[in-house]
Amino acid sequence: MVDQGYTTFGYMKMQMVVAHGGRCAERVVFGDDITDGGRDDLEKITKIAREMVISPRNSRLGLTALTKRVGLVDRPDSPDGELIKYKWDDPHVIPANMTLEVSELFTRELTRYIEETEELAMNGLKENRHILDMIAKELLEKSRITGLEVEERMKGLSPIMFEDFVKPFQINLDEEGPLPHNDRVRYQPLDIYPAPLHRC
């Protein structure tokens, strides 16, 4: 995401909240007895969280030196390994000098982002349970509902919106790396696309 120009933490956190939506909706309705249908969402959430942890924009950790995984036979070109920039989502790339302490910090930060965004998704769904129930009822009757239909039905249901925690991005021209090309970095609460929703 960062290398595609989506460079704000707020944007990435909101993408994680959205990805949590399906599984969290199941938990709100059915409790902890949920299906395994959210595996792809969990992969996406983990990928974004990993990117946020390693990103140099992370003021808490900011692991910027990355290296390719080295097997028993392969050796890096230098003692520090081959440093790679802007490939944070590549599973074959790891932080250079990954000590036990750094690994623990990495895991703690990763878990923190995942748990924070899951809590946001759960709270949003609980506060808007009336809308979730409406969507579930429609899906039971029709099997499929589009984003436009959801948006139309939501108009009279007074949805409680998320706080917009996407801050406008300031470009630092002295910094290396790709510049953002996303003109709409702010979260648009009702920007629902016409596509089938998950079946409950």
C-alpha positions as CSV (number, residue, x, y, z in Angstrom):
1,M,0.0,0.0,0.0
2,V,2.7,2.5,0.9
3,D,4.5,1.9,-2.4
4,Q,1.1,2.4,-4.2
5,G,0.9,5.9,-2.8
6,Y,-1.5,5.3,0.2
7,T,1.0,6.6,2.7
8,T,-1.1,7.6,5.7
9,F,-1.4,5.3,8.7
10,G,-5.1,6.4,9.1
11,Y,-5.9,5.2,5.6
12,M,-4.3,1.8,6.3
13,K,-6.0,1.5,9.7
14,M,-9.4,2.2,8.0
15,Q,-8.6,-0.5,5.4
16,M,-8.0,-2.9,8.3
17,V,-11.2,-1.9,10.0
18,V,-13.1,-2.6,6.7
19,A,-11.4,-6.0,6.3
20,H,-12.4,-6.9,9.9
21,G,-16.0,-6.2,9.0
22,G,-17.2,-9.6,7.8
23,R,-15.7,-11.7,10.7
24,C,-16.8,-9.0,13.3
25,A,-20.3,-9.0,11.9
26,E,-20.5,-12.8,12.4
27,R,-19.2,-12.3,16.0
28,V,-21.8,-9.6,16.7
29,V,-24.6,-11.9,15.4
30,F,-23.5,-15.4,16.3
31,G,-20.9,-14.9,19.1
32,D,-17.6,-16.7,18.9
33,D,-19.1,-19.5,16.8
34,I,-18.0,-18.1,13.4
35,T,-17.1,-19.6,10.1
36,D,-13.7,-19.7,8.5
37,G,-14.9,-17.5,5.6
38,G,-12.7,-14.6,6.7
39,R,-9.3,-16.2,6.0
40,D,-8.6,-13.9,3.0
41,D,-9.6,-10.9,5.2
42,L,-7.2,-12.0,7.9
43,E,-4.4,-12.3,5.4
44,K,-5.1,-8.8,4.2
45,I,-5.2,-7.4,7.7
46,T,-1.9,-9.1,8.7
47,K,-0.3,-7.8,5.5
48,I,-1.3,-4.2,6.2
49,A,-0.4,-4.4,9.8
50,R,3.1,-5.8,8.9
51,E,3.5,-2.9,6.5
52,M,2.6,-0.4,9.2
53,V,5.1,-2.0,11.7
54,I,8.0,-1.9,9.3
55,S,7.2,1.4,7.6
56,P,9.6,4.2,8.4
57,R,6.5,6.3,9.2
58,N,6.0,4.2,12.3
59,S,7.4,6.6,15.0
60,R,7.2,3.8,17.7
61,L,9.4,1.3,15.9
62,G,10.1,2.2,12.3
63,L,12.2,-0.8,11.1
64,T,13.5,0.5,7.8
65,A,16.4,-1.8,7.1
66,L,15.1,-4.9,5.3
67,T,16.8,-7.9,3.9
68,K,15.8,-11.0,1.8
69,R,15.5,-14.2,3.7
70,V,18.8,-16.1,3.4
71,G,18.8,-19.9,3.2
72,L,21.5,-22.2,4.5
73,V,23.4,-22.2,1.2
74,D,22.7,-18.6,0.1
75,R,24.8,-15.8,1.5
76,P,24.1,-12.1,1.4
77,D,26.4,-9.8,-0.7
78,S,27.3,-7.9,2.5
79,P,27.4,-8.6,6.2
80,D,24.2,-6.6,6.6
81,G,22.4,-8.5,3.9
82,E,20.8,-7.0,0.8
83,L,18.9,-3.9,2.0
84,I,15.6,-3.5,0.2
85,K,13.4,-0.4,0.3
86,Y,9.6,-0.2,-0.1
87,K,9.0,-4.0,-0.2
88,W,7.4,-4.2,3.3
89,D,4.5,-6.5,2.2
90,D,6.8,-9.1,0.5
91,P,6.7,-12.3,2.7
92,H,10.3,-13.1,1.6
93,V,11.6,-9.8,3.1
94,I,12.4,-9.5,6.7
95,P,13.9,-6.7,8.9
96,A,17.7,-6.8,8.9
97,N,19.3,-7.9,12.2
98,M,16.1,-9.4,13.5
99,T,17.1,-10.1,17.1
100,L,14.8,-11.8,19.6
101,E,14.1,-8.4,21.2
102,V,13.2,-6.8,17.8
103,S,11.1,-9.8,16.9
104,E,9.2,-9.4,20.2
105,L,8.7,-5.7,19.5
106,F,7.6,-6.5,15.9
107,T,5.0,-9.0,17.1
108,R,3.7,-6.7,19.8
109,E,3.2,-3.8,17.4
110,L,1.6,-6.1,14.8
111,T,-0.8,-7.5,17.4
112,R,-1.6,-4.0,18.7
113,Y,-2.6,-2.8,15.2
114,I,-4.7,-5.8,14.6
115,E,-6.5,-5.7,18.0
116,E,-7.1,-1.9,17.8
117,T,-8.7,-2.1,14.4
118,E,-10.7,-5.2,15.3
119,E,-12.1,-3.3,18.3
120,L,-13.0,-0.3,16.1
121,A,-14.9,-2.6,13.7
122,M,-16.7,-4.4,16.6
123,N,-17.7,-1.1,18.2
124,G,-18.9,0.3,14.8
125,L,-21.0,-2.7,14.2
126,K,-22.5,-2.8,17.7
127,E,-23.4,0.9,17.5
128,N,-25.0,0.3,14.1
129,R,-26.6,-3.1,14.9
130,H,-29.9,-1.9,13.5
131,I,-28.3,-1.5,10.1
132,L,-26.4,-4.9,10.4
133,D,-29.8,-6.6,11.1
134,M,-31.4,-4.8,8.2
135,I,-28.6,-6.1,5.8
136,A,-28.8,-9.6,7.3
137,K,-32.6,-9.7,6.8
138,E,-32.2,-8.5,3.2
139,L,-29.6,-11.1,2.5
140,L,-31.8,-13.9,3.9
141,E,-34.6,-12.8,1.6
142,K,-32.6,-12.0,-1.6
143,S,-29.3,-13.8,-1.1
144,R,-27.5,-10.7,-2.6
145,I,-27.6,-7.0,-2.0
146,T,-25.5,-4.3,-3.7
147,G,-23.7,-1.4,-2.0
148,L,-26.0,1.1,-3.6
149,E,-29.0,-0.7,-2.1
150,V,-27.4,-0.6,1.3
151,E,-26.6,3.1,1.0
152,E,-30.2,3.8,0.0
153,R,-31.7,1.9,2.9
154,M,-29.2,3.4,5.4
155,K,-30.4,7.0,4.7
156,G,-33.3,6.8,7.1
157,L,-31.5,4.7,9.7
158,S,-29.3,7.4,11.3
159,P,-25.9,5.5,11.0
160,I,-23.3,6.3,13.7
161,M,-20.2,7.2,11.7
162,F,-16.6,6.5,12.5
163,E,-14.3,9.4,13.5
164,D,-12.2,10.4,10.5
165,F,-8.7,9.6,11.7
166,V,-7.1,10.0,8.3
167,K,-4.9,13.1,8.5
168,P,-4.0,14.9,5.3
169,F,-0.6,13.7,4.1
170,Q,2.3,16.2,3.9
171,I,4.8,15.4,1.2
172,N,8.5,15.6,2.2
173,L,10.4,16.1,-1.1
174,D,13.7,15.4,0.6
175,E,12.6,11.9,1.4
176,E,13.4,9.0,-0.9
177,G,10.8,6.7,-2.3
178,P,7.6,6.9,-4.3
179,L,5.4,9.9,-3.9
180,P,1.7,9.4,-3.2
181,H,-0.6,9.6,-6.2
182,N,-3.9,9.1,-4.3
183,D,-5.9,12.4,-4.5
184,R,-8.6,11.2,-2.1
185,V,-6.6,10.1,1.0
186,R,-9.4,11.1,3.5
187,Y,-11.8,8.4,4.5
188,Q,-15.2,8.8,2.9
189,P,-17.7,7.2,5.4
190,L,-20.5,6.5,2.8
191,D,-18.4,5.7,-0.2
192,I,-20.0,2.3,-0.8
193,Y,-19.3,0.6,-4.0
194,P,-21.9,-1.4,-5.9
195,A,-20.7,-4.9,-5.3
196,P,-22.2,-8.0,-3.6
197,L,-21.7,-8.1,0.1
198,H,-20.8,-11.2,2.2
199,R,-23.6,-13.5,2.9
200,C,-24.3,-14.0,6.6
